[in-house]
Amino acid sequence: MTVPPSTSHVSRFTFHPSPGQTPGETGSPLDAFFNPAGVAVIGASANPNKLSHGVLRNLISFGYRGAVYPVNPGRKEILGLPCYPTITAVPDPLDLAVIVVPAPVCPAALHECGVRGIKSAIVISGGFRETGPDGLALEQELLDIARQHNMRLIGPNCVGTLDAYSGLDTSFIRTMPEPGDIAFISQSGAICGGILEWTAGKGVGFSRFATLGNAADVTETDLIEALADDPRTKVIVAYIEAIKDGPRFIDVASRVTPHKPILVIKAGATEAGTRAVSSHTGSLAGAMAAYDAAFRQSGVIRVDDVEDLFNFALALAYGPLPRGHRVAIVTNAGGPASLAADALEEAGLTMPSPSVETRDYLAAHTCSEAQLGNPIDMLGGADAADYEMAVRALLADPAYDAVLPILVPQALVSPAAVAEAIGRASADFPDKPVVTCFMGDEAVREPMIALHRHRIALYQFPKQAARALGVMWRYAEGREGKEGNKGKGERRNAVASSENRRPAIDVPEGRTHLGEAEARPLLAAYDIPQPRAELARSPDEAARLAAGLGFPVVLKIVSPDAFHKSEVGGIALNLGSEDKVRDAYVAMLERVREHRPNARIDGVLVTQMAPPGHELIVGMRRDPQFGPLLMFGLGGIYVELLKDVAFRVAPFDRAETLAMIGETHAGKLLQGLRGQPPADIDAVAEVIERVARLALDYPRIQEIDINPLIVYAAGHGALAVDVRMVIDQLNGALGA
């Protein structure tokens, strides 16, 4: 890769360090990656086409006031700076090393940094895990060295870090962003240069910017935790391909999001590489289910593309957050206002009419043809004074929580003057957000600068502005809920772990599936209600047991070779007498042998016939990043067809359980529809939480399906009618 010519590195602005900011001032242990007292570039080159030359040039081009030290034994000076033969020869102050040497040399260079006492290092070089097993071993060597010397390491195979306030730029990217409120974390270096170019054209400023590369040591979660304490960062945005430690990510993000929004774009949403699954839960919990659940329950806002990522971040950075969902649109063109109204409704926002007083005031100050409902359409002749008057009146109206002005530039109206007018009106109402749409390109460049000066986000299309307001409301609503929760930031399961709950279940060698007969004791240990059941090994025994349980009963085949009983005719329902039980037993074995001639049959499970009720599914799939992923939804035979399911990552508390239930059509059905009595939602919540606890206590269980879970009217409980589990292939007792 070649570095762009030095003229391409000229910043679009003149850097002025913030008052009182001194290189080397630290708050978080990771601050040295953004505001070090001194930086050494190991492998610095005088060749303008080398990445290390680009790194060195960026360090001296954007106003960084700390010391910069090139390290190269073959040079005396580079870019006017004295060059040092080794890192051990570099004088103080020095607390960050940037390593840009061939991969095989990197471990030795990092070791020398550790000997020198440097506690922070960035390895730009590639050639590690991304290249295969040998590279992975080399990367592990780097990590071992960093831990040996108590160092923090960003990379390898990354693009570096930058701080728009300290002027530090350890990357070789051509653009330094303007100072702003948004911190950006990326697991991909390749997209960063393009993002900086694009956001610069949109007037988006950054506080800090970091690429993680292979993230051998410092992860996205580490940086989110550090940015939580950065006073210049108001919004954290991240491009994520994979999260290493899912539970820690949820814990950290749950603590940060009540105070700072986190927006994430998640790459790699396909099913490629996922293992084969055998349960309904496994087949429905796709590649993104755990990520979506983790983001939702930790307050992280997931977006689908880069444009949304920064459009939404800008609105959240400028604020303030709306206190409700009521929005007023004021415009000079009806078509764009209609598009904005549609988008506001899609985003969950409402557009009430103005109060009588506000309507009368607008009528007295606009042309007689103006439309004064909502949207308020002042028609094409509306000028800056009209916009200032209308925006001020709408912000003053208690009927509204936010205002969305839309301008389609006209020949006789100055967009810049309209922008300043909106800014003046907004300044008098600091507790209500204003988000604007000025349609156009060249004509809105000057207004964009003016509005950003007033900390008002500008968008070029109505839908963008409306969706940004929607995200602001969604975050405000979610934050209010989190702040209302006691113990916020703590992930607690409502059912405590107990060794007394954990029976050791013997699993025959090679088994990967547990049928209902084997899984029932686990549910019983966690007080999950089930119909009474007994195992029979002959028709007469089945008849006798059925009489003891009480009619009607159900017969279910017990066979390690018939995991899905209905597929082999292994179920007989609603048997009302001993003779019917005997006949059904014989007929069932014949059907099973016809479908599975070599099936091992351990007997037949005789269970009470559960009364009818709402059929639900409660399941669990163990996710490799996040752990137990719980599923709830509409059950029965149509579960995979309807896919009415919601997910959460365990552990979670009762509020999260109820939110999970409420996200589904099944949850709405349980509340009672068309005069039907409400169902026992608390009993369903108890089952979900007990399955979550069971999964946390038994790491060998990979999947659980309770289908159906039949729930009855409020106060009458629920029954787990059928259950099956998938386990790993380790031998011995489960949970011993």
DOPA-701992 format. One record per residue (C-alpha): z negated, y negated, x negated; residue in three letters. Coordinates in steps of 0.1 Angstrom, whole numbers, padded with zeros to 4 digits, always signed. Layout:
% DOPA-701992
ZYXALA;...
//
This chain:
% DOPA-701992
+0000+0000+0000MET;+0008-0035-0012THR;-0013-0066-0006VAL;+0005-0095+0011PRO;+0013-0125-0011PRO;-0016-0149-0017SER;-0002-0175+0006THR;-0007-0151+0035SER;-0044-0152+0028HIS;-0049-0189+0035VAL;-0074-0192+0063SER;-0064-0211+0095ARG;-0095-0232+0091PHE;-0116-0248+0065THR;-0148-0229+0061PHE;-0181-0247+0063HIS;-0212-0226+0058PRO;-0238-0229+0085SER;-0267-0253+0077PRO;-0296-0235+0061GLY;-0276-0203+0054GLN;-0282-0189+0019THR;-0264-0159+0005PRO;-0288-0130+0001GLY;-0310-0139+0031GLU;-0316-0107+0050THR;-0331-0095+0083GLY;-0317-0061+0088SER;-0315-0036+0058PRO;-0277-0037+0064LEU;-0274-0075+0060ASP;-0263-0071+0024ALA;-0230-0059+0037PHE;-0224-0093+0053PHE;-0244-0119+0034ASN;-0252-0106-0001PRO;-0264-0128-0029ALA;-0238-0113-0052GLY;-0209-0088-0050VAL;-0192-0067-0076ALA;-0157-0053-0072VAL;-0155-0021-0092ILE;-0119-0014-0101GLY;-0108-0050-0097ALA;-0072-0055-0108SER;-0051-0084-0119ALA;-0020-0068-0103ASN;-0013-0087-0070PRO;+0000-0055-0054ASN;-0032-0036-0058LYS;-0058-0034-0030LEU;-0086-0042-0054SER;-0069-0075-0063HIS;-0066-0083-0026GLY;-0104-0076-0021VAL;-0113-0099-0051LEU;-0090-0126-0039ARG;-0105-0126-0004ASN;-0140-0128-0018LEU;-0131-0162-0034ILE;-0108-0175-0008SER;-0129-0181+0023PHE;-0160-0201+0012GLY;-0184-0173+0002TYR;-0211-0190-0019ARG;-0226-0159-0036GLY;-0217-0146-0070ALA;-0185-0125-0074VAL;-0181-0101-0103TYR;-0149-0082-0112PRO;-0156-0049-0130VAL;-0128-0035-0151ASN;-0132-0024-0188PRO;-0096-0033-0195GLY;-0097-0070-0186ARG;-0117-0101-0198LYS;-0110-0122-0167GLU;-0093-0119-0133ILE;-0085-0148-0110LEU;-0105-0171-0132GLY;-0136-0150-0130LEU;-0152-0133-0161PRO;-0147-0095-0159CYS;-0174-0070-0168TYR;-0168-0036-0185PRO;-0193-0017-0163THR;-0215-0023-0133ILE;-0246-0020-0156THR;-0234-0051-0175ALA;-0232-0073-0144VAL;-0259-0099-0143PRO;-0281-0108-0113ASP;-0279-0118-0084PRO;-0262-0086-0073LEU;-0269-0065-0042ASP;-0235-0053-0030LEU;-0208-0032-0048ALA;-0173-0027-0035VAL;-0157+0004-0051ILE;-0119+0005-0052VAL;-0111+0033-0078VAL;-0094+0067-0074PRO;-0114+0091-0053ALA;-0124+0115-0082PRO;-0140+0086-0101VAL;-0159+0072-0071CYS;-0190+0095-0075PRO;-0196+0083-0111ALA;-0191+0047-0101ALA;-0216+0050-0072LEU;-0241+0067-0095HIS;-0239+0038-0119GLU;-0245+0014-0090CYS;-0276+0034-0081GLY;-0288+0032-0117VAL;-0282-0005-0117ARG;-0305-0008-0086GLY;-0278-0018-0061ILE;-0289-0007-0026LYS;-0256-0013-0007SER;-0221-0001-0015ALA;-0187+0000+0002ILE;-0162+0026-0009VAL;-0127+0014+0001ILE;-0109+0043-0017SER;-0094+0071+0003GLY;-0089+0107-0007GLY;-0121+0123+0009PHE;-0128+0142+0040ARG;-0095+0131+0056GLU;-0076+0151+0029THR;-0092+0185+0034GLY;-0120+0207+0020PRO;-0119+0194-0015ASP;-0121+0158-0003GLY;-0149+0168+0020LEU;-0169+0181-0009ALA;-0162+0149-0028LEU;-0175+0129+0001GLU;-0206+0150+0003GLN;-0212+0142-0034GLU;-0210+0105-0026LEU;-0236+0109+0002LEU;-0259+0129-0020ASP;-0258+0102-0047ILE;-0264+0075-0021ALA;-0295+0093-0008ARG;-0307+0100-0043GLN;-0308+0063-0051HIS;-0319+0052-0016ASN;-0286+0033-0011MET;-0267+0026+0021ARG;-0230+0034+0020LEU;-0201+0022+0041ILE;-0170+0043+0039GLY;-0153+0059+0021PRO;-0117+0054+0033ASN;-0124+0021+0049CYS;-0112-0015+0049VAL;-0145-0032+0042GLY;-0166-0059+0059THR;-0165-0096+0066LEU;-0187-0123+0079ASP;-0171-0155+0093ALA;-0203-0175+0088TYR;-0212-0165+0052SER;-0175-0165+0042GLY;-0178-0129+0028LEU;-0146-0109+0030ASP;-0147-0075+0012THR;-0115-0064+0029SER;-0078-0068+0019PHE;-0068-0080+0054ILE;-0048-0111+0054ARG;-0067-0130+0081THR;-0102-0144+0081MET;-0112-0151+0117PRO;-0128-0182+0129GLU;-0166-0181+0133PRO;-0176-0169+0168GLY;-0200-0148+0188ASP;-0184-0114+0187ILE;-0191-0087+0162ALA;-0165-0059+0158PHE;-0171-0024+0145ILE;-0141-0001+0140SER;-0138+0035+0129GLN;-0102+0028+0121SER;-0092+0004+0094GLY;-0055+0006+0103ALA;-0058-0014+0135ILE;-0080-0042+0121CYS;-0054-0064+0105GLY;-0034-0064+0137GLY;-0065-0071+0158ILE;-0075-0101+0137LEU;-0040-0116+0139GLU;-0038-0111+0177TRP;-0073-0125+0184THR;-0067-0155+0161ALA;-0038-0165+0184GLY;-0061-0161+0214LYS;-0088-0183+0200GLY;-0113-0154+0197VAL;-0139-0159+0170GLY;-0160-0133+0153PHE;-0195-0133+0137SER;-0192-0100+0117ARG;-0165-0074+0113PHE;-0170-0040+0098ALA;-0148-0009+0093THR;-0165+0024+0088LEU;-0138+0048+0076GLY;-0152+0083+0073ASN;-0188+0070+0080ALA;-0204+0093+0055ALA;-0236+0073+0057ASP;-0236+0041+0078VAL;-0224+0048+0113THR;-0215+0028+0144GLU;-0250+0033+0157THR;-0266+0019+0125ASP;-0245-0012+0128LEU;-0252-0017+0165ILE;-0289-0015+0157GLU;-0285-0040+0129ALA;-0263-0064+0150LEU;-0290-0064+0177ALA;-0310-0087+0155ASP;-0282-0109+0143ASP;-0287-0144+0160PRO;-0250-0153+0157ARG;-0238-0121+0175THR;-0238-0124+0213LYS;-0215-0095+0221VAL;-0208-0062+0202ILE;-0174-0046+0205VAL;-0164-0013+0189ALA;-0134+0009+0184TYR;-0148+0045+0184ILE;-0130+0078+0177GLU;-0162+0100+0176ALA;-0199+0095+0176ILE;-0219+0116+0151LYS;-0253+0116+0166ASP;-0250+0113+0204GLY;-0287+0112+0213PRO;-0295+0085+0188ARG;-0265+0064+0200PHE;-0278+0065+0235ILE;-0313+0056+0224ASP;-0302+0026+0203VAL;-0276+0014+0228ALA;-0301+0016+0256SER;-0324-0007+0237ARG;-0296-0032+0228VAL;-0276-0035+0260THR;-0304-0053+0281PRO;-0301-0081+0255HIS;-0266-0079+0242LYS;-0235-0065+0258PRO;-0217-0036+0240ILE;-0181-0030+0248LEU;-0163+0001+0235VAL;-0128+0014+0234ILE;-0128+0052+0229LYS;-0098+0068+0213ALA;-0090+0105+0216GLY;-0095+0111+0253ALA;-0075+0143+0255THR;-0086+0179+0258GLU;-0071+0189+0225ALA;-0095+0209+0204GLY;-0120+0217+0231THR;-0132+0253+0234ARG;-0124+0276+0262ALA;-0148+0274+0291VAL;-0159+0300+0317SER;-0179+0280+0343SER;-0170+0253+0368HIS;-0191+0229+0348THR;-0172+0238+0316GLY;-0138+0233+0331SER;-0147+0200+0348LEU;-0166+0184+0319ALA;-0135+0173+0299GLY;-0134+0157+0265ALA;-0145+0123+0278MET;-0171+0133+0303ALA;-0200+0132+0278ALA;-0189+0099+0264TYR;-0185+0083+0298ASP;-0219+0096+0308ALA;-0235+0084+0276ALA;-0219+0049+0279PHE;-0229+0046+0315ARG;-0265+0055+0311GLN;-0270+0034+0280SER;-0254+0003+0296GLY;-0223+0004+0273VAL;-0191-0009+0290ILE;-0161+0012+0282ARG;-0126-0004+0284VAL;-0092+0012+0281ASP;-0072-0011+0258ASP;-0077-0037+0230VAL;-0066-0066+0252GLU;-0094-0059+0277ASP;-0119-0053+0249LEU;-0116-0089+0237PHE;-0108-0105+0270ASN;-0141-0092+0284PHE;-0160-0099+0252ALA;-0150-0135+0252LEU;-0162-0141+0288ALA;-0195-0123+0280LEU;-0200-0143+0248ALA;-0195-0176+0265TYR;-0215-0168+0297GLY;-0237-0176+0315PRO;-0239-0144+0335LEU;-0234-0147+0373PRO;-0265-0142+0394ARG;-0245-0126+0422GLY;-0210-0114+0432HIS;-0197-0145+0451ARG;-0167-0163+0436VAL;-0148-0194+0445ALA;-0111-0198+0435ILE;-0097-0233+0432VAL;-0060-0235+0425THR;-0028-0256+0427ASN;-0006-0225+0436ALA;-0012-0199+0463GLY;+0006-0169+0447GLY;-0016-0167+0416PRO;-0047-0173+0437ALA;-0037-0143+0459SER;-0034-0121+0429LEU;-0068-0132+0416ALA;-0083-0125+0450ALA;-0070-0090+0450ASP;-0083-0084+0415ALA;-0117-0099+0424LEU;-0121-0075+0453GLU;-0111-0045+0431GLU;-0138-0056+0406ALA;-0165-0055+0433GLY;-0167-0093+0438LEU;-0166-0113+0471THR;-0150-0146+0481MET;-0171-0162+0509PRO;-0160-0194+0526SER;-0175-0227+0513PRO;-0204-0242+0532SER;-0196-0267+0559VAL;-0209-0295+0537GLU;-0187-0284+0508THR;-0157-0280+0530ARG;-0161-0315+0545ASP;-0165-0330+0511TYR;-0133-0313+0498LEU;-0114-0324+0529ALA;-0124-0360+0522ALA;-0112-0358+0486HIS;-0080-0337+0488THR;-0046-0341+0505CYS;-0044-0333+0542SER;-0023-0302+0535GLU;-0048-0286+0512ALA;-0061-0251+0522GLN;-0099-0253+0521LEU;-0110-0217+0528GLY;-0114-0196+0497ASN;-0091-0198+0477PRO;-0092-0236+0478ILE;-0055-0245+0473ASP;-0051-0282+0464MET;-0014-0277+0462LEU;+0010-0286+0433GLY;+0001-0323+0430GLY;-0036-0316+0420ALA;-0045-0335+0389ASP;-0074-0335+0364ALA;-0096-0356+0387ALA;-0090-0332+0416ASP;-0100-0302+0395TYR;-0131-0319+0383GLU;-0141-0329+0418MET;-0135-0295+0433ALA;-0150-0274+0405VAL;-0181-0296+0406ARG;-0184-0293+0444ALA;-0180-0255+0443LEU;-0205-0251+0415LEU;-0230-0271+0434ALA;-0225-0250+0465ASP;-0253-0223+0468PRO;-0226-0200+0484ALA;-0211-0193+0450TYR;-0223-0176+0418ASP;-0191-0183+0398ALA;-0159-0204+0400VAL;-0124-0194+0389LEU;-0100-0224+0385PRO;-0063-0215+0383ILE;-0037-0239+0370LEU;+0001-0234+0371VAL;+0012-0263+0348PRO;+0033-0290+0366GLN;+0055-0317+0351ALA;+0033-0346+0361LEU;-0001-0330+0353VAL;-0016-0327+0318SER;-0030-0291+0313PRO;-0052-0305+0285ALA;-0066-0332+0308ALA;-0074-0305+0335VAL;-0091-0284+0309ALA;-0113-0313+0298GLU;-0121-0321+0334ALA;-0132-0285+0341ILE;-0153-0286+0310GLY;-0171-0317+0321ARG;-0178-0303+0355ALA;-0190-0270+0341SER;-0214-0287+0317ALA;-0235-0300+0346ASP;-0241-0265+0359PHE;-0251-0244+0329PRO;-0264-0215+0350ASP;-0231-0207+0367LYS;-0201-0192+0348PRO;-0166-0207+0350VAL;-0137-0185+0339VAL;-0102-0201+0340THR;-0066-0190+0343CYS;-0039-0214+0330PHE;-0006-0197+0334MET;+0019-0202+0305GLY;+0022-0200+0268ASP;+0029-0231+0247GLU;+0017-0253+0275ALA;-0018-0238+0274VAL;-0024-0238+0237ARG;-0041-0272+0237GLU;-0061-0265+0269PRO;-0073-0232+0254MET;-0088-0251+0224ILE;-0104-0276+0247ALA;-0119-0250+0270LEU;-0132-0229+0241HIS;-0149-0261+0229ARG;-0167-0261+0262HIS;-0174-0224+0259ARG;-0151-0215+0288ILE;-0128-0185+0285ALA;-0091-0191+0294LEU;-0067-0163+0305TYR;-0030-0165+0310GLN;-0028-0143+0341PHE;-0050-0143+0372PRO;-0059-0106+0370LYS;-0073-0110+0335GLN;-0096-0138+0346ALA;-0108-0119+0377ALA;-0115-0087+0358ARG;-0134-0106+0332ALA;-0156-0120+0359LEU;-0160-0085+0373GLY;-0172-0072+0339VAL;-0197-0101+0337MET;-0211-0092+0371TRP;-0212-0055+0362ARG;-0231-0062+0330TYR;-0255-0086+0348ALA;-0262-0061+0375GLU;-0267-0033+0351GLY;-0290-0053+0328ARG;-0311-0064+0358GLU;-0315-0027+0366GLY;-0325-0018+0331LYS;-0350-0046+0328GLU;-0366-0035+0360GLY;-0371+0000+0346ASN;-0405+0007+0330LYS;-0401+0022+0296GLY;-0366+0008+0292LYS;-0348+0022+0262GLY;-0367+0054+0264GLU;-0349+0086+0274ARG;-0374+0107+0293ARG;-0369+0138+0314ASN;-0390+0139+0346ALA;-0399+0176+0339VAL;-0420+0180+0308ALA;-0413+0208+0283SER;-0438+0236+0282SER;-0440+0268+0262GLU;-0454+0285+0293ASN;-0421+0279+0311ARG;-0400+0296+0284ARG;-0398+0334+0290PRO;-0380+0353+0263ALA;-0349+0369+0279ILE;-0335+0399+0261ASP;-0297+0396+0257VAL;-0277+0427+0247PRO;-0257+0425+0216GLU;-0223+0407+0219GLY;-0231+0393+0254ARG;-0220+0357+0260THR;-0226+0356+0298HIS;-0257+0360+0320LEU;-0251+0368+0356GLY;-0274+0359+0385GLU;-0297+0389+0380ALA;-0304+0380+0344GLU;-0305+0342+0349ALA;-0329+0342+0379ARG;-0360+0346+0358PRO;-0351+0314+0339LEU;-0347+0294+0371LEU;-0380+0308+0384ALA;-0398+0298+0352ALA;-0387+0262+0358TYR;-0398+0263+0395ASP;-0362+0261+0408ILE;-0363+0275+0443PRO;-0341+0306+0450GLN;-0338+0331+0478PRO;-0359+0362+0473ARG;-0340+0390+0456ALA;-0344+0426+0444GLU;-0322+0449+0422LEU;-0310+0481+0439ALA;-0293+0511+0422ARG;-0284+0532+0452SER;-0274+0526+0488PRO;-0307+0538+0502ASP;-0327+0517+0478GLU;-0306+0487+0488ALA;-0314+0494+0525ALA;-0351+0497+0519ARG;-0353+0465+0498LEU;-0333+0446+0524ALA;-0357+0457+0551ALA;-0385+0443+0530GLY;-0368+0410+0524LEU;-0358+0405+0560GLY;-0324+0404+0576PHE;-0298+0391+0572PRO;-0292+0398+0535VAL;-0264+0394+0508VAL;-0253+0421+0483LEU;-0240+0410+0449LYS;-0226+0432+0422ILE;-0245+0432+0389VAL;-0221+0439+0361SER;-0216+0423+0326PRO;-0178+0429+0332ASP;-0177+0410+0365ALA;-0189+0374+0358PHE;-0170+0360+0388HIS;-0182+0384+0415LYS;-0159+0372+0443SER;-0128+0380+0422GLU;-0136+0417+0422VAL;-0149+0420+0458GLY;-0185+0420+0445GLY;-0201+0401+0473ILE;-0210+0411+0509ALA;-0225+0385+0532LEU;-0247+0384+0563ASN;-0257+0420+0565LEU;-0280+0425+0595GLY;-0292+0461+0593SER;-0300+0489+0570GLU;-0269+0509+0579ASP;-0247+0479+0572LYS;-0264+0475+0539VAL;-0257+0511+0529ARG;-0221+0509+0540ASP;-0215+0476+0522ALA;-0231+0490+0490TYR;-0206+0519+0489VAL;-0176+0498+0499ALA;-0185+0472+0472MET;-0186+0497+0444LEU;-0153+0511+0455GLU;-0137+0476+0454ARG;-0152+0467+0421VAL;-0140+0500+0405ARG;-0105+0493+0419GLU;-0104+0459+0403HIS;-0123+0468+0371ARG;-0120+0506+0366PRO;-0140+0505+0333ASN;-0166+0480+0345ALA;-0203+0487+0336ARG;-0223+0485+0368ILE;-0261+0479+0365ASP;-0267+0479+0402GLY;-0265+0456+0432VAL;-0287+0425+0438LEU;-0301+0423+0473VAL;-0310+0387+0483THR;-0321+0369+0514GLN;-0292+0352+0532MET;-0298+0315+0528ALA;-0295+0294+0560PRO;-0265+0270+0561PRO;-0268+0235+0547GLY;-0249+0212+0524HIS;-0233+0231+0495GLU;-0237+0214+0461LEU;-0232+0223+0425ILE;-0256+0215+0396VAL;-0243+0225+0362GLY;-0248+0219+0325MET;-0224+0221+0295ARG;-0237+0216+0260ARG;-0217+0189+0243ASP;-0214+0191+0205PRO;-0221+0153+0201GLN;-0246+0146+0229PHE;-0263+0178+0238GLY;-0269+0189+0274PRO;-0244+0173+0298LEU;-0256+0177+0334LEU;-0232+0178+0363MET;-0238+0172+0400PHE;-0213+0172+0429GLY;-0199+0189+0460LEU;-0201+0226+0455GLY;-0188+0258+0471GLY;-0154+0272+0466ILE;-0136+0238+0465TYR;-0155+0223+0436VAL;-0126+0223+0411GLU;-0101+0212+0437LEU;-0121+0182+0450LEU;-0138+0174+0416LYS;-0164+0153+0433ASP;-0188+0153+0403VAL;-0209+0129+0382ALA;-0223+0135+0347PHE;-0254+0125+0327ARG;-0266+0134+0292VAL;-0302+0148+0291ALA;-0329+0137+0290PRO;-0330+0111+0317PHE;-0355+0098+0343ASP;-0356+0099+0381ARG;-0338+0065+0385ALA;-0308+0079+0365GLU;-0309+0111+0385THR;-0306+0093+0417LEU;-0279+0070+0403ALA;-0260+0102+0393MET;-0263+0116+0428ILE;-0252+0083+0444GLY;-0220+0081+0425GLU;-0205+0110+0443THR;-0192+0116+0479HIS;-0217+0144+0480ALA;-0245+0119+0474GLY;-0233+0097+0503LYS;-0231+0128+0525LEU;-0267+0136+0517LEU;-0278+0102+0529GLN;-0266+0111+0564GLY;-0232+0103+0580LEU;-0222+0097+0616ARG;-0257+0103+0630GLY;-0264+0133+0608GLN;-0300+0135+0594PRO;-0304+0127+0557PRO;-0308+0157+0534ALA;-0336+0163+0509ASP;-0323+0142+0481ILE;-0356+0144+0462ASP;-0354+0182+0462ALA;-0318+0180+0447VAL;-0331+0155+0421ALA;-0359+0180+0412GLU;-0334+0208+0406VAL;-0311+0186+0384ILE;-0341+0175+0363GLU;-0354+0210+0359ARG;-0320+0223+0348VAL;-0319+0195+0323ALA;-0353+0205+0310ARG;-0343+0242+0308LEU;-0312+0232+0288ALA;-0333+0211+0264LEU;-0357+0240+0259ASP;-0330+0267+0254TYR;-0304+0254+0228PRO;-0286+0288+0230ARG;-0275+0282+0266ILE;-0241+0266+0265GLN;-0233+0264+0302GLU;-0251+0267+0335ILE;-0236+0268+0370ASP;-0258+0267+0401ILE;-0232+0270+0428ASN;-0239+0267+0455PRO;-0272+0248+0456LEU;-0278+0246+0494ILE;-0298+0216+0504VAL;-0315+0211+0538TYR;-0328+0182+0559ALA;-0353+0158+0543ALA;-0385+0176+0535GLY;-0371+0211+0538HIS;-0360+0216+0502GLY;-0330+0233+0485ALA;-0321+0268+0473LEU;-0302+0279+0442ALA;-0281+0306+0459VAL;-0261+0317+0429ASP;-0264+0310+0392VAL;-0246+0321+0360ARG;-0249+0310+0324MET;-0229+0311+0292VAL;-0248+0316+0259ILE;-0239+0317+0223ASP;-0233+0351+0206GLN;-0265+0353+0185LEU;-0283+0385+0191ASN;-0319+0389+0202GLY;-0341+0373+0228ALA;-0331+0341+0244LEU;-0358+0315+0238GLY;-0381+0338+0219ALA;
//
